Amino acid sequence: MSQQAKLTATEREVLDDVARGLSNIQIALKQFRSHETIRTHVKNILAKLKARNRTHAVAIAYDTAILQCPLPHLPTTQAIPRQVSPPGHAMCEPGQPGRAASAPARRGVRERRGPR
């Protein structure tokens, strides 16, 4: 019996929401169910897929095609497109993580130079 056939439609719906990063309470509100019911569904999903935790269940679901990736993967021969910002928009420069290229230095604030 395939792994996909083991899960009910409700369990697949819960697993899809788990894959989207929703908590049990958020899933319950979205599906108009009790959070205890969602908790039971998650426990059943973990047992049926023999998963250690929610993340492992999602990984198994993608590996066994229970869940499908909504976006097509880029072929390995195609370059990943670079994001171009509009003129005047601050972007980080390579080699200086977290520091915007056009951000002015703050006045009156000294930089820390090690332990005090």
Contacts in CASP RR format, 6 or more apart in sequence:
PFRMAT RR
TARGET T0000
AUTHOR 0000-0000-0000
METHOD contacts of the structure
MODEL  1
MSQQAKLTATEREVLDDVARGLSNIQIALKQFRSHETIRTHVKNILAKLK
ARNRTHAVAIAYDTAILQCPLPHLPTTQAIPRQVSPPGHAMCEPGQPGRA
ASAPARRGVRERRGPR
2 64 0 8 1.000
3 48 0 8 1.000
3 49 0 8 1.000
3 60 0 8 1.000
3 64 0 8 1.000
3 66 0 8 1.000
4 12 0 8 1.000
4 64 0 8 1.000
4 65 0 8 1.000
4 66 0 8 1.000
6 48 0 8 1.000
6 49 0 8 1.000
7 15 0 8 1.000
7 45 0 8 1.000
7 48 0 8 1.000
7 49 0 8 1.000
7 66 0 8 1.000
10 41 0 8 1.000
11 41 0 8 1.000
11 44 0 8 1.000
11 45 0 8 1.000
11 48 0 8 1.000
12 66 0 8 1.000
12 67 0 8 1.000
13 31 0 8 1.000
14 27 0 8 1.000
14 31 0 8 1.000
14 38 0 8 1.000
14 41 0 8 1.000
14 42 0 8 1.000
14 45 0 8 1.000
15 45 0 8 1.000
15 57 0 8 1.000
15 58 0 8 1.000
15 61 0 8 1.000
15 66 0 8 1.000
15 67 0 8 1.000
16 67 0 8 1.000
17 26 0 8 1.000
17 27 0 8 1.000
17 30 0 8 1.000
17 31 0 8 1.000
18 27 0 8 1.000
18 42 0 8 1.000
18 45 0 8 1.000
18 54 0 8 1.000
18 57 0 8 1.000
18 58 0 8 1.000
19 58 0 8 1.000
19 61 0 8 1.000
19 62 0 8 1.000
19 67 0 8 1.000
22 30 0 8 1.000
24 35 0 8 1.000
24 38 0 8 1.000
24 39 0 8 1.000
24 42 0 8 1.000
25 35 0 8 1.000
25 38 0 8 1.000
27 33 0 8 1.000
27 35 0 8 1.000
27 38 0 8 1.000
28 34 0 8 1.000
28 35 0 8 1.000
28 37 0 8 1.000
28 38 0 8 1.000
31 38 0 8 1.000
42 54 0 8 1.000
42 57 0 8 1.000
45 51 0 8 1.000
45 57 0 8 1.000
46 52 0 8 1.000
46 53 0 8 1.000
46 54 0 8 1.000
46 57 0 8 1.000
49 56 0 8 1.000
49 57 0 8 1.000
49 60 0 8 1.000
49 61 0 8 1.000
50 60 0 8 1.000
51 57 0 8 1.000
51 59 0 8 1.000
51 60 0 8 1.000
58 67 0 8 1.000
60 66 0 8 1.000
61 67 0 8 1.000
62 69 0 8 1.000
74 80 0 8 1.000
85 91 0 8 1.000
88 102 0 8 1.000
90 100 0 8 1.000
90 101 0 8 1.000
90 102 0 8 1.000
90 103 0 8 1.000
91 100 0 8 1.000
91 101 0 8 1.000
92 98 0 8 1.000
92 99 0 8 1.000
92 100 0 8 1.000
92 101 0 8 1.000
93 99 0 8 1.000
93 101 0 8 1.000
END
